[in-house]
Amino acid sequence: MVEIDIRVSMLGPLAIGRRGQDLNLGPHLRRVLLIRLLLENSRSVPVDVLCEDVWQGRPPPSAVATLYSHVSRLRDVLEPSHSRRAGHEVLARESTGYALLLPEDVRDTARFERLVVSARQLLADGRAAEARSEIDRALALWRGTALADVEHHRFAMRESARLTELRLQAVELRTEALLNEGQYEQAVLVAEDLTARHPLRERTWNLLLRSLYLSGRPADALQRFDEVRRRLGEELGVDPGPELRGTHQAILNHDIRLEHPAPRGPTRDGSRPQSERIPRHDPHDVLSRPAQLPADLSTFVGRSAQLARLRRSIDEEEAGTTTRAVQIDGAAGSGKTALAVHWAHRAADNFPDGQLFVNLRGYDQSDRPLNPADALDDFLGAFDVPQSRVPAGLDAKIAMFRSLLARRRVLVVLDNGLDEGQVRPLLPSTRGSMALVTSRAPLPGLIVTHDVRPMTLGVFSPEEARQAMARRLGADQIEAHPEAVRDIIDLCGRLPLALAIVATVAQTRPNHALPQIADELRRAGGSLDLFTGADANTDLRTVLSWSYRVLSADAARLFRLLSLSDAAWISAPAAASLAGVTTSTVRPLLEELTRQHLLGVQRPDRYVLTGLNRAYASELARRHDSAVDRRAARARLTRQFPSVNGRLGTGR
C-alpha cells in the first residue's frame, strides 16, 4: 500500500482532502460509490454488488457503464498524475471488482476509535484530565450524522449505527472523566442532556444519579431513580438492572465512589481527596437569572385574541399538556416583535429563572443571519457559564444549554428567525421553559419535530388601527379628523408599521395635520415615499426589501409582474399567463410569495396583492423589468384572461 497525502472524513457528509484542500468529489451518486468502497477497508467489491448497493437494489440498465464512468472520474480526483506515472493506484481494478487502497489511519473514523480507546485507558490509569482531552479531540471529529450521504442505504446502516453508539459511549466516558476531575456540576449538565436524548438507556441514568449525588443533591438523585424505574416499567415492562440498582443503594448508604479515582495517597489529615469530596451546595444557586427582554412599547394596543392564546399556552404547559414553543409569523411590519415582547413582559413572572432574548437577524439590513452557535454562546454567558467551560462544537453547546434549562422555568424569545435550522438548536427540550419565536415565514418543520404551535399575525382590525393612531397622537386629534383618519388607515392597509410611521410624521412635522397627510397619501398614487426614513428598521421600503431578497429569482419576478394587474384578485392560471409560464410552474412560486406574506390568499386559488406590497412590487417592476417585458406580460394576461366584473382568473 502506498503512502499518500489524503485525509478522509466520514463522521458527517463525506469530505476528502489533500494537503489541506478539499477535493471536488462530484455528484451524489459518486459519493455513494466512494463510501461503499471506503467501508470495505481496501477489500475488493464486485461490480454487481456495487451496482446493487449504490442504486439501492434497483440498478438501471445502464448501471455498469455509469459505474465505470464514475470510477474514471474518481481516479482523476484521487490519483495525482505523478502517482499514476509511478504506477501507484488508489482506486484499483481487481479481478471481480474495485478496491479503494487507502491506509486505515487516513479515515476520521479510525482516528476517532483510536482516541476513544486511548481515553478509556487514561481514565483507567487515573489520568482524568488527559482522558477528557483525548475524548474532546475525538468528538471534535464529528460534523453531523456518521455517513450522512448514505444514511438511507442499507449497506451503511449497520456501520452508521455502530459509530453512533461509539459516539454516545464517548460522551458517557467524558462524563465519567468530569466526575473524576471533580467537575460535578458540569457532569450533571451533560448527564441531564443524555437522559433527555436517551430516556431508556440505563448507563446514562447511572451517570446522572452519581453526578447529582456528588454535586450535593442526593434527594434529586433519588427522585430521578424513581423516574427511570417508572419509565422502564411503563415502556419496557422491566425493572432497573443491577448497575442502576447498585447506584441507588449506594446513594441510600451514602457510599458513592468514583469508578476511576486518581492514584494518590491519603491526605495528611486522613480525609478524602478533594476530587472525591461531596460539595453541599446546589449549582442552581450560583447561576444568574438573565432578564434580557427589550423595553415594552407604551403604544402597544390590541391583539387581545393573540395575547389570550399565548396565555393559554402557559396554562397548557402547567397542566401537563405541554406547549414549549409558539411561533408567530406574519408580514413585514405587522408587529410580531412588539407582540412577542409585550406578552413576554406580562408573562415574565411565570419564568422566575430568567428571560432570554436574541435577534436572529433572519430579515434585516446585515444580510447575515446569526449563527445558532453564536446565539448559544450568548445564552450560556447570560447564565454566567465561564467561556472556558463552553464547549466548541454546536452539538455540545446545545447539550449544555438544554441541560441548564432542565428543571428551570426560563422564557426564550427568538426574534426574527430565518428558518428551522437556525431556530431548532435554541429551543428548550424539557417542561417548565418556553420559547416564543417570530419569523416572517411559517416554520412548519418545527411543528413536526418540536410540536411548536403556529400563530399567524395579520394587520390591525379597523378598531385596533384607530386605537394605535390615538395612542400615538392623542384621542383629540383622532376625534377632530375622523374622515382623514379613516382614509389614512385604509391607505396604510392597517399595517402597524405604516400607521406608526404616519403618526410619527404627524408628530414631527407641525405643518402636517392629519387631513394634509391623508391628502398626500392619496396623491402619492401608490408611492412609498412618505414611508421612508433614515432608520432602516422604520423605512417601509427597506423593511419590505428584506422579505423580497430571500425570494428565488422566479418568485421575485412574479412578485414584480403581479403589480401589473389592476384586478382585485388573480388566479393561478392568470398569474401563469402574466409570467409566461405553465400553471404547474407558477403554483410553487405563489406559495413562496404567500409564505413570505408578500401575497395574500382570500380563498383557494384567489390571490391578493395588497396596497403597500403592490406599491413596492410596482417600484421594483419599473426598476428591474424593461418596458417591453412589462407590455408583453400585460398583453398575455389581457389576451388569455379578459377582465370580468373587475376580477381576473375567470377568463372565457
Buried (B, 14 or more C-beta within 10 A) or exposed (E): EEEBEBBBBBBBEBBBBBEEEEBEBBEEEBBBBBBBBBBBEBEBBEBBBBBBBBBEEEBEEEBBEBBEEBBEBBBEBBBBEEBEEEEBBBBBBEEEBBBBBBBEEBBBBBBBBBBBEBBBEBBEEBBBEBBBBBBBBBBBBBBEBBBBBBEEBEBBEEBBEEBBEBBBEBBBBBBBBBBBBBBBBBBBBBBBBBBBBBBEBBBBBBBBBBBBBBBBBBEBBBEBBEBBBEBBEEEEEEEBEEEBBEBBEBBEEEEBEBEBBBEEEEEEEEEEBEBBEBEEEEBEEEBEBBEBBBEBBEBBBBBEEBBEBBBBBBEBBBEEEEBBBBBBBBBBBBBBBBBBBBBBBEBBEBBEBBBBBBBBBBBBEEEEBBBBBEBBBBBBBBBEBEEEEBBEBBBBBBBBBBBBBBBBBBBBBBBBBBBBEBBBBBBBBBBBBBBBBBBBBBBEBBBEEBEBBBBBBBBBEEEBBBBBBBBBBEEEBBEEBEEBBBBBBBBBBBBBBBBBBBBBBBEEEEEBBBBBBBEBBEEBEBBBEBBEBEEBEBBBBBBBBBBBEBBEEBBBBBBBBBBBBEBEBBBBBBBBBBBBBEBEEBBEBBBBBBBBBBBBBEEEBBBBBBBBBBBBBBBBBEEEBEEEBBEBBBEBBBEBBEBEEEBBBEBE
